[in-house]
Amino acid sequence: MINCAIVGLGRWGRALVEATTTCGRLNISRAVESDPERARSFCSERKIALTDSFQSILQDHAIEAVLLATPHSQHHDQVIAAASSGKQVFCEKPLALHRDHAQRMFDACRKADVVLAVGHNRRFWPSMRSLREIVTSGELGTILHVEGHNSNENSQGIMQGWRLSPMESPGGGLTGAGLHVLDGFVSLLGPVGRVYARLHRHEPGPPPLDSALLAIDFASGVTGTLATVRATPFYWRVHVFGTKGSIEVLDDVTTVIRNSGHAPKMVHHPAIDVLAAELGAFADAVDTKQPFPVAEAEVLATLAAFEAALRSMTTGQPEPCHGA
C-alpha cells in the first residue's frame, strides 16, 4: 500500500479519492486544499488529515506519493517540488499548456528517480484500449484519416474560476475535453506535424459558449479532424479510417466496426472502474517500475500539437508542431 496525499479537493480530486477505495493500492492519509473549510466534512468522513500547506506534505516523510488535482498553472512548481522531495507524482491533465514546461517536469522526476504519471484517463477506457489494439494489429490496413469529438456540458455550470480565464484555459473546450481526444490521436497515430485550428466564441459568458475545430496533419501522413463544443450534452467520438475498414469509439465501452460488404458491427466491452484502473497503473509504475501507459514522449507530442493549435487560432494560419 502506497501512502499518498491528495492535493486539490474539487470535483475531480474527490473522484480520485473515491477511486482509491476500488483500486486498493493507494492509501490517502492527507489532503491539501486551499479552502480547507469546503473539504472539512469530506475529509472527516474518510479520516483524511486536512491542511492548506503543500509544503507540510513535502516535509512529511510518511507520504510516499502525491496526487495533483490542481489547476494546470500550478503543476510545474508542484511537480518539481514533489520530485525534489522524493515523492512519486500522479498529475491530472493537462500536465501543462507548454511543451517545455512539461519537459522540465519530466526531467526533474527522472533526476529524482520518481514516477510522473499524467492522468489521461480515457486511455483506460475498454473501448479505446480495443481501438489501439486493432489499429496496431494492421486489421484496418493503411490508416488514412481519423475524426474525433469531445463535448461536455459541465461548462454550463462554470460561472467563475480558472476555467473562464483566457490565460488559464485558452483554446476554449480544447484545453479540457478536447485534449482527451488529441491525446487519443497521438497514442494511436504518433506525433502531429501541423495543425490548422479555429476557435469561435459564441458568447463571452459565463457560462462559456464556444466551439473549436482542428484540421490535423500527422507526421506519418495521416490526416485528422477534431472538434469540441463546451456547452452541449456529453458526446465522445474517435473514428479511425483505414483501407480495409474503420473503427469508431462512441463511449467507454462501445465500438462500431465497419468492413466492406458487411453491416456495421456494434461491440460492447465489459465496463470497468476507469479511475481505479488508472491509479492501479500508477501503483504498478511505483511498485514494480512498469512503464505508466501514458508515455512521456506522447505527453510531449500532445502538448506540442496543442501549442500549435493555439498559435493557429491566433494567426489564422496552419502552424507546425515544434519539438514533437
ABEGO torsion letter per residue (X at the ends): XBBBBBBEABAAAAAAAAAAAAAGABBBABBBBABAAAAAAAAAAAGBBBBABAAAAAABAABABBBBBBBAAAAAAAAAAAAAAGBBBBBBOBABABAAAAAAAAAAAAAAGBBBBBBBAAAABAAAAAAAAAAAAGAAEBBABBBBBBBBAAAAABABEAAABAAABBGEAAABAAAAAAAAAAAAAEBBABBBBBBBBABAOOBBBBBBBBBBBBAAGBBBBBBBBABBBBBBBBBBBBAAEBBBBABAABBBBBBBGBBBBBBBBBBBBAAAAAAAAAAAAAAAGBBBABBAAAAAAAAAAAAAAAAAAAAGBBBBBBGX
